[in-house]
Amino acid sequence: MAVTVPASTWRALARRLADELDDDGDLHTPQWRDALLAVPQHEFVPRYYAPEPDARPLRWVMHEPQGAESTQRWLDLVYSPTTLITALADYVDRGVQAPVSSATKPDLVIRMLEALKVTEGMRVLEIGTGTGYNAALLAHRLGSRRVCSVDIDPQLVSEARHRLARLGYTPTVVTADGADGLAEHAPFDRIIATCAVFAVPGAWIEQLRPGGLALVHVEGPLGAGNLLALRRAAAPVLQGRFLPWWGCFMRRRATAGATVGSPRPARTAEPPVTRHTALDPAELDGGRHFPFLAQLYLPPGMFRSVSTGDEHVAVTQLRAPDGSWCEVSREPDATGRHTVREAGPTPLWANVETAWRRWRQLGAPAWREFGLTVTATAHQVWLRDPHHGPCWALPTPEAPARP
Ligand SMILES: C[S@@+](CC[C@H](N)C(=O)[O-])C[C@H]1O[C@@H](n2cnc3c(N)ncnc32)[C@H](O)[C@@H]1O
């Protein structure tokens, strides 16, 4: 049941949030502050899902404001730097549900909008409408007719369109696979993607005006990635650097509704070889700088897990689509080394070790030092300088890595 929140209540919360974002250095632009104060964020998050504490397997519980206490808790959460899960779908191959949409935490929403560098009169395409909140902020700032938003999920689109209209915003909101952009409304001055991709779709390059900017979260085969601000050249080429801070997004899905987990390639039947490594597999945890470089030395379609391996000890496991696999013990032995068991045609752990040596040699670079150039046929990652720095092919599903 929808609850009515007095304007004085949510406006005070929106002001508190804006002040917090201001203090934290996330919010700089007066127009975005105005939008934050004008758009009632709670209207876009009438309910959210949270994991049931201690439930195994994981179970999600829906939370809707009901009494005074739960309404206050809901409002405090919505107007705070918290991501809230807003839609679930069945994981067909796992027998559980998984999040497929969320209300992005407002500090990230605002940092992205700041990084998008919009000015009045620009036309923006958002990929991933979700709740519709980001589209509302854009429509407030630029005017509804300059904003288009697409989501693959028809129910999300219908709900978002409804919420937006109730508040007087009428951007173009379409059910479509964002990978195709929105050709009938192109060209755009800005594209902002709020779902992560393995490769920047060609349609985004084509539909962005020369000089335009795309803000996109790009990840590699281990799922390590970050947001990039990519500028379109006169030719159909995008180039830019990763943002200095890290922001994470749900991966683009190919269909609405039920979803499938990352494919888990079968392991080759050949017996594994055992050896030792000085490289701690924990270096691959977390999806940040080193894992980003490491995956440039691995093939696309990788599967990675931390689990109990064949020898009943905790291991990091990597598998590749060609059947190659390795398991590296999480705990070191008495000499400080980790046990590696590996098989198959691609020397996966040796490639990670090569990446580690390169990483140290390059001075453990930070996000801002990495950039990407995207053409219709290639994704090239570079360090520090697009023309003279070291570079690697991003192993996209279409273009495997060549270590
Ligand atoms: C983090 S949510 C977006 C949050 C949203 N911008 C907001 O303001 O609430 C990611 C969204 O990307 C959408 N998405 C996933 N795959 C997509 C695709 N192929 N095309 C368009 N949208 C997609 C999901 O359905 C989900 O709603």
The ligand as an ORCA input file, in Angstrom:
! r2SCAN-3c Opt
* xyz 0 1
  C      21.271     -0.322    -11.486
  S      19.795     -0.503    -12.352
  C      19.488      1.103    -12.997
  C      19.115      2.142    -12.015
  C      18.412      3.300    -12.651
  N      19.265      4.106    -13.493
  C      17.658      4.136    -11.647
  O      17.742      5.367    -11.691
  O      16.946      3.551    -10.845
  C      20.315     -1.352    -13.826
  C      19.226     -1.480    -14.831
  O      19.785     -1.927    -16.055
  C      18.758     -2.640    -16.700
  N      19.302     -3.443    -17.790
  C      19.962     -4.633    -17.709
  N      20.235     -5.083    -18.937
  C      19.761     -4.159    -19.813
  C      19.755     -4.080    -21.231
  N      20.281     -5.038    -22.004
  N      19.180     -2.995    -21.787
  C      18.629     -2.012    -21.033
  N      18.601     -2.061    -19.683
  C      19.160     -3.116    -19.078
  C      18.172     -3.491    -15.578
  O      16.896     -3.986    -15.922
  C      18.154     -2.492    -14.442
  O      16.930     -1.875    -14.318
*
